[in-house]
Amino acid sequence: MRGRASALAAALALGVVACGGSDSQTPQVTTTATTTATAAAAAAPALCGPLRRRVTGRITTASASELSGLVRSRSQPGVLWTHNDSGDRARLLAVGDDGRLRGEFTVPGAVNVDWEDIAIRGRTLYIADIGDNVAARTSVTVYRVAEPRVADGARSTAPATPIELRYPRGPRDAEALLVDPVSGSLVIVEKRFDGRSGVYVADRPTGGAVSTLRMSGRLSLGLAELVTAADVSADGRTLALRTYTTLLVWSRRRGESVAAALRRRPCASDVDFEGEGQGEALALSGSGRSAYTVPEGTRPAIRAYMPR
């Protein structure tokens, strides 16, 4: 496992490659670390400056033992949506920043094969059933469901709409989903041990027939930098991916798609996630100035990262 300095150095050497029709030949983009650091600093998001970290609470409910997704509600202050990995039934947990369980919701019409991430656009949740450790699934599913009101006391969401997706060149393992708050496009980032993570896009996803994802690019993160979660701020200006050790952040330009923004170089936060435990969840605040994480395990801590 690497410390903060080596993780940051790896991120500064990161290359992003746009893809056309070929998935087999991916040239590397190289720059010097000094040039990359200077470019990143010129337009660095708040999360790439010095950060302070604090534990806001612990999730003590037995329902939360293998959390693998996290997102902040845009319309219900202080509400975080999360869920367990494979092996659980199809349900969402609403928790407060203090970790207190605010509600548990069955998701009718959904199956938890391997839920790995959750995203939000307005008042709609997107549950990413995209995990595939052995790359054997012929298709994966993103469930679209209206966000329930926690205060209503309901125990289930409205029926979910399944969006079935297929990769263009066979199965892939992935744990990170972003939803473009402007266009509604879905962006899935592959999880690869070699760090060469493909970026796949569904431009106008609908329920019904299986849609084939379009490969938009490939990240070159470095060996063992596995992408485990992602999020977009509510204003759409900040994008973030996390690995087990590193937080990578992009500023999105006006009129730019999420996929196009990911083709540019990110900045690497000074955060080192190694001490958190197995981390597969990341949420941004509405402004993108703060990030929240929660690891797997019993009584997991919710951590907030924000500028000093």
Secondary structure as the mmCIF struct_conf table of DSSP 4:
data_model
#
loop_
_struct_conf.conf_type_id
_struct_conf.id
_struct_conf.beg_label_comp_id
_struct_conf.beg_label_asym_id
_struct_conf.beg_label_seq_id
_struct_conf.end_label_comp_id
_struct_conf.end_label_asym_id
_struct_conf.end_label_seq_id
HELX_RH_AL_P HELX_RH_AL_P1 ARG A 4 LEU A 12
TURN_TY1_P TURN_TY1_P1 ALA A 13 ALA A 13
STRN STRN1 GLY A 15 ALA A 18
BEND BEND1 GLY A 21 GLY A 21
BEND BEND2 ASP A 23 SER A 24
HELX_LH_PP_P HELX_LH_PP_P1 PRO A 27 VAL A 29
HELX_RH_AL_P HELX_RH_AL_P2 ALA A 33 ALA A 42
TURN_TY1_P TURN_TY1_P2 ALA A 43 ALA A 43
HELX_RH_3T_P HELX_RH_3T_P1 ALA A 46 CYS A 48
BEND BEND3 GLY A 49 GLY A 49
STRN STRN2 LEU A 51 ARG A 58
TURN_TY1_P TURN_TY1_P3 ALA A 62 SER A 63
BEND BEND4 SER A 65 GLU A 66
STRN STRN3 LEU A 67 ARG A 72
BEND BEND5 ARG A 74 GLN A 76
TURN_TY1_P TURN_TY1_P4 PRO A 77 GLY A 78
STRN STRN4 VAL A 79 ASN A 84
TURN_TY1_P TURN_TY1_P5 SER A 86 GLY A 87
BEND BEND6 ASP A 88 ASP A 88
BEND BEND7 ALA A 90 ALA A 90
STRN STRN5 ARG A 91 GLY A 96
TURN_TY1_P TURN_TY1_P6 ASP A 97 ASP A 98
STRN STRN6 LEU A 101 THR A 106
TURN_TY1_P TURN_TY1_P7 PRO A 108 GLY A 109
BEND BEND8 VAL A 113 VAL A 113
STRN STRN7 TRP A 115 ARG A 121
TURN_TY1_P TURN_TY1_P8 GLY A 122 ARG A 123
STRN STRN8 THR A 124 ASP A 129
TURN_TY1_P TURN_TY1_P9 ASN A 133 VAL A 134
BEND BEND9 ALA A 135 ALA A 135
BEND BEND10 THR A 138 THR A 138
STRN STRN9 VAL A 140 ALA A 146
HELX_LH_PP_P HELX_LH_PP_P2 GLU A 147 ARG A 149
HELX_RH_3T_P HELX_RH_3T_P2 VAL A 150 ASP A 152
TURN_TY1_P TURN_TY1_P10 GLY A 153 GLY A 153
BEND BEND11 ARG A 155 ARG A 155
STRN STRN10 SER A 156 SER A 156
BEND BEND12 ALA A 158 ALA A 158
HELX_LH_PP_P HELX_LH_PP_P3 PRO A 159 ALA A 160
STRN STRN11 THR A 161 ARG A 166
TURN_TY1_P TURN_TY1_P11 PRO A 168 ARG A 169
BEND BEND13 GLY A 170 GLY A 170
STRN STRN12 ALA A 174 VAL A 179
TURN_TY1_P TURN_TY1_P12 PRO A 181 SER A 183
STRN STRN13 LEU A 186 GLU A 190
TURN_TY1_P TURN_TY1_P13 PHE A 193 ASP A 194
BEND BEND14 GLY A 195 GLY A 195
STRN STRN14 ARG A 196 ALA A 202
BEND BEND15 ASP A 203 ARG A 204
BEND BEND16 GLY A 207 ALA A 209
HELX_LH_PP_P HELX_LH_PP_P4 VAL A 210 VAL A 210
STRN STRN15 SER A 211 THR A 212
HELX_LH_PP_P HELX_LH_PP_P5 LEU A 213 LEU A 213
STRN STRN16 ARG A 214 SER A 220
TURN_TY1_P TURN_TY1_P14 LEU A 223 ALA A 224
STRN STRN17 ALA A 229 VAL A 232
TURN_TY1_P TURN_TY1_P15 ALA A 234 ASP A 235
BEND BEND17 GLY A 236 GLY A 236
STRN STRN18 THR A 238 ARG A 242
BEND BEND18 TYR A 244 THR A 245
STRN STRN19 LEU A 247 SER A 251
HELX_LH_PP_P HELX_LH_PP_P6 ARG A 252 ARG A 253
TURN_TY1_P TURN_TY1_P16 ARG A 254 GLY A 255
HELX_RH_AL_P HELX_RH_AL_P3 VAL A 258 ALA A 261
TURN_TY1_P TURN_TY1_P17 LEU A 262 ARG A 263
BEND BEND19 ARG A 264 ARG A 264
HELX_LH_PP_P HELX_LH_PP_P7 ARG A 265 PRO A 266
STRN STRN20 CYS A 267 ALA A 268
BEND BEND20 ASP A 270 ASP A 270
HELX_RH_3T_P HELX_RH_3T_P3 PHE A 273 GLU A 276
BEND BEND21 GLN A 278 GLN A 278
STRN STRN21 GLY A 279 GLY A 279
STRN STRN22 ALA A 283 LEU A 284
TURN_TY1_P TURN_TY1_P18 GLY A 286 SER A 287
BEND BEND22 GLY A 288 ARG A 289
STRN STRN23 ALA A 291 THR A 293
STRN STRN24 PRO A 295 PRO A 295
BEND BEND23 GLU A 296 ARG A 299
HELX_LH_PP_P HELX_LH_PP_P8 PRO A 300 PRO A 300
STRN STRN25 ALA A 301 PRO A 307
#
